[in-house]
Amino acid sequence: MSHTVDIPQTIKDSLRKFRFARRNAGSAALVIKINKTKLIMEEADLFDNISIDDLAEELPENSPRYVVLSYELKHRDGRTSFPLVLVNWAPSSSEIGMMTLHASAFLDFQSTADVSKVIEIRDGAESLTKAAIDAQLLG
């Protein structure tokens, strides 16, 4: 199978470590970007115990990212869980070439990250909110 963008072992290791980290409060995020010249994925940021508003502010306005999010979800019955969610950060203001690369590598990254729940964000920081994520996960 041919891949447009390589996912190096370091990213796979980071994903595995992130997935199995024990969390008991707050949300955490692993942000992955594509290096356009080398055609490989690279770790851009790692946030621990970050609010969704702060995460939205940290993400670039004009560049797509894959965000693996360990999200603190408060259920209606009072339970708290930490589901893994893949946020496909793809602002419409991004450069077309990067958006094409990002889209072409998305399914490969989703499979590698082993995350089934995907939230698409195309309108920038104002659409990445706690309410929006809760609606997707609880709805």
C-alpha positions in Angstrom: 0.0 0.0 0.0 1.4 3.4 -0.9 1.4 6.2 1.6 1.6 9.9 0.7 3.0 10.8 4.1 5.2 8.5 6.2 4.3 7.9 9.9 7.7 7.4 11.6 8.2 5.0 14.5 8.7 7.9 16.9 5.1 9.1 16.2 3.8 5.6 16.6 5.6 5.4 20.0 4.3 8.8 21.0 0.7 7.7 20.1 1.1 4.5 22.1 2.5 6.3 25.2 -0.3 8.9 24.9 -3.0 6.3 24.6 -2.0 4.3 27.6 -1.2 7.2 29.9 -3.4 7.1 33.0 -5.5 10.2 33.4 -7.8 11.2 36.3 -8.4 14.8 35.6 -8.5 17.2 32.7 -8.0 16.7 29.0 -4.7 16.0 27.2 -3.8 16.4 23.6 -1.1 15.1 21.2 -0.8 17.4 18.2 0.7 16.0 15.0 1.7 18.0 11.9 2.9 17.1 8.4 6.4 18.2 7.3 5.6 19.1 3.7 9.2 19.0 2.5 10.1 15.6 4.0 6.5 14.1 3.7 6.6 12.8 7.2 4.5 13.3 10.3 6.0 15.1 13.3 4.9 15.8 16.8 4.0 19.5 17.1 2.9 19.7 20.7 1.9 17.7 23.7 -0.5 19.2 26.2 -1.5 17.7 29.6 -4.5 19.0 31.6 -5.5 21.6 29.0 -8.9 23.1 28.6 -10.6 22.9 25.2 -10.6 26.7 24.9 -6.8 26.8 25.5 -6.2 24.0 23.0 -8.2 25.8 20.4 -6.1 28.9 20.9 -2.8 26.9 20.7 -3.7 25.4 17.3 -2.6 27.3 14.1 -5.2 29.3 12.3 -3.9 28.5 8.8 -2.5 25.0 9.0 -4.1 21.6 9.4 -3.3 19.3 12.4 -4.3 15.9 13.7 -5.1 16.2 17.4 -5.4 13.0 19.4 -7.5 14.2 22.4 -7.9 12.3 25.7 -11.1 14.2 26.7 -12.5 14.4 30.2 -16.2 13.6 29.5 -18.8 14.1 32.3 -21.7 11.7 31.6 -25.3 12.6 32.5 -25.3 9.9 35.2 -22.3 11.5 37.0 -19.6 9.2 35.7 -16.4 10.6 34.2 -14.6 8.9 31.3 -11.6 9.8 29.2 -12.4 8.7 25.6 -9.8 9.2 22.9 -11.0 11.4 20.1 -9.3 12.4 16.9 -9.9 16.1 16.1 -9.3 16.7 12.4 -8.2 20.3 12.6 -8.5 21.6 9.0 -9.1 25.3 8.9 -10.6 26.5 5.6 -7.9 29.2 5.5 -5.2 26.6 5.2 -3.0 26.4 2.1 -4.6 24.1 -0.5 -1.4 21.9 -1.0 -1.3 21.3 2.8 -5.0 20.5 3.0 -4.6 18.0 0.2 -1.7 16.3 1.9 -3.5 16.4 5.2 -6.6 14.8 3.7 -4.7 12.2 1.8 -2.9 11.0 5.0 -5.9 11.2 7.3 -7.2 7.7 7.1 -3.7 6.2 7.5 -3.2 8.4 10.6 -6.6 7.5 12.0 -5.8 3.8 11.6 -2.4 4.2 13.1 -3.8 6.2 16.1 -6.5 3.6 16.5 -9.2 6.2 17.2 -12.7 5.6 15.9 -14.4 8.8 17.0 -13.6 11.8 14.7 -14.6 15.4 15.1 -14.1 17.6 12.1 -13.1 21.3 12.8 -13.0 23.5 9.7 -14.1 26.9 11.2 -11.1 27.5 13.5 -11.0 28.1 17.2 -14.6 29.3 17.6 -15.9 25.9 16.6 -13.6 23.8 18.8 -15.5 24.1 22.1 -16.4 21.9 25.1 -20.1 22.2 24.1 -19.3 21.0 20.5 -17.3 18.0 21.7 -19.9 17.1 24.4 -22.6 17.2 21.8 -20.6 14.9 19.5 -19.8 12.4 22.2 -23.0 12.4 24.2 -25.4 12.9 21.3 
